[in-house]
Amino acid sequence: QVQLVESGGGLVQAGGSLRLSCVASGSIFSIMGWYRQAPGKQRELVASITNGGSINYADSVKGRFTISRDNAKNTVLLQMNNLKPEDTAVYYCNAISPMTWPSSTYWGQGTQVVVSS
């Protein structure tokens, strides 16, 4: 059974930092990443990283957020610096497993990030 367990959300003032962590278990994952969903908006990609280390960031977080991954521990981290009120959202860990055809997509339960102005 695949599980994605997130931690690290919270309340922070604008300009502050938070680090999100996601530990995945139950499979191997080719791509891991983070999405976010603000109230009344669609879920959007924040950042993703492949098991080979290729990284993709949303334009809105480039230069402020850093994604990293420990393949041995199936862990993905999102370091968020210089946070802005518009970063307020529920952040979801995402992982894609190639162990099925087609590949399977898994989601964490979400962790709330609130950035106050």
Helices and strands as residue ranges (DSSP letters): E 3-7, E 10-13, E 18-25, E 31-37, E 44-50, E 55-57, G 59-61, E 65-70, G 71-73, E 75-80, G 85-87, E 89-97, E 104-107, E 111-116
